[in-house]
């Protein structure tokens, strides 16, 4: 149940050496499970969820400026926090939730 940080080396979600136990750290993590918190930050590189579904407990991309490509499903069982500009193509982004509580996004002026 660690917090895992995506590194700036390689691009595959499912490669253990692409994950670290600290931001900008060495590849000492593991591929996230449904019990793990995942963070993409300013030290994270491009990432692809390719042929197998990615999973995690929580997903936070605050400060992330690279590209996350979802060629397959990313299942998050807890909170999701997107950084500014993460959802640039709203037509192809779909979020499903089994939770009954939702927050409203502020309306644009």
C-alpha positions as CSV (number, residue, x, y, z in Angstrom):
1,X,0.0,0.0,0.0
2,X,2.8,2.5,-0.8
3,X,2.6,5.8,-2.6
4,X,4.2,5.3,-6.0
5,X,5.6,8.0,-8.2
6,X,5.8,7.6,-11.9
7,X,9.4,8.3,-13.0
8,X,10.9,10.0,-16.1
9,X,12.3,6.8,-17.6
10,X,10.4,4.6,-20.0
11,X,6.8,5.0,-20.9
12,X,5.0,1.8,-19.8
13,X,2.6,1.8,-16.8
14,X,3.3,-1.9,-16.3
15,X,7.1,-1.7,-15.9
16,X,8.1,-1.9,-12.3
17,X,11.3,0.1,-12.8
18,X,9.2,3.1,-14.0
19,X,7.9,3.5,-10.5
20,X,9.6,5.0,-7.4
21,X,8.8,5.3,-3.7
22,X,9.8,9.0,-4.0
23,X,9.4,11.9,-6.4
24,X,12.3,11.8,-8.9
25,X,13.7,8.8,-7.1
26,X,15.2,5.6,-8.4
27,X,13.1,2.7,-9.8
28,X,12.5,1.0,-6.5
29,X,8.8,0.8,-6.8
30,X,6.5,-1.8,-8.3
31,X,3.6,-1.8,-10.7
32,X,0.6,-0.2,-8.9
33,X,-2.1,-2.4,-7.5
34,X,-5.6,-1.4,-6.4
35,X,-4.2,-0.7,-2.9
36,X,-1.6,1.8,-4.1
37,X,-1.7,5.6,-4.3
38,X,-0.2,6.9,-7.6
39,X,1.3,10.3,-8.2
40,X,2.3,11.9,-11.5
41,X,4.2,15.1,-10.8
42,X,6.8,17.5,-12.4
43,X,9.4,14.7,-12.2
44,X,7.2,12.2,-14.2
45,X,7.6,11.5,-17.9
46,X,5.2,10.3,-20.6
47,X,3.2,7.2,-19.7
48,X,1.2,4.7,-21.7
49,X,-1.5,2.4,-20.3
50,X,-1.2,0.0,-23.3
51,X,-2.4,-3.6,-23.5
52,X,-3.5,-4.3,-19.9
53,X,-5.8,-2.4,-17.6
54,X,-3.9,-0.1,-15.1
55,X,-5.2,0.0,-11.6
56,X,-4.5,2.1,-8.5
57,X,-6.3,3.2,-5.3
58,X,-5.9,7.0,-5.9
59,X,-4.5,9.0,-8.8
60,X,-3.0,12.5,-8.4
61,X,-1.5,14.4,-11.4
62,X,-1.0,17.8,-9.8
63,X,2.0,19.4,-11.4
64,X,2.2,16.8,-14.2
65,X,3.0,18.4,-17.6
66,X,3.8,15.3,-19.7
67,X,1.4,13.0,-21.5
68,X,-0.7,10.1,-20.2
69,X,-2.0,8.0,-23.0
70,X,-4.8,5.6,-22.2
71,X,-4.9,2.9,-24.9
72,X,-6.6,0.8,-22.3
73,X,-8.6,1.3,-19.1
74,X,-7.2,2.9,-16.0
75,X,-9.3,1.8,-13.0
76,X,-9.0,4.1,-9.9
77,X,-11.0,2.9,-6.8
78,X,-10.6,6.1,-4.8
79,X,-10.0,9.8,-5.4
80,X,-8.8,11.2,-8.8
81,X,-7.1,14.6,-8.9
82,X,-6.2,16.0,-12.3
83,X,-3.6,18.7,-12.9
84,X,-4.4,21.8,-14.9
85,X,-4.8,20.9,-18.6
86,X,-5.0,17.1,-18.1
87,X,-8.4,16.8,-19.8
88,X,-7.7,18.7,-23.1
89,X,-9.8,16.3,-25.3
90,X,-13.1,16.1,-23.4
91,X,-14.8,14.3,-26.2
92,X,-12.8,11.1,-25.7
93,X,-12.5,11.2,-21.9
94,X,-15.0,9.3,-19.9
95,X,-15.0,9.0,-16.1
96,X,-17.1,6.3,-14.4
97,X,-17.7,6.2,-10.7
98,X,-19.4,3.8,-8.4
99,X,-19.4,6.4,-5.6
100,X,-22.6,8.3,-4.8
101,X,-20.8,11.5,-3.9
102,X,-19.6,13.9,-6.6
103,X,-18.1,17.4,-6.7
104,X,-19.2,20.0,-9.2
105,X,-16.6,21.7,-11.3
106,X,-16.8,25.5,-11.2
107,X,-18.5,27.0,-14.2
108,X,-16.4,29.1,-16.5
109,X,-17.0,32.9,-16.6
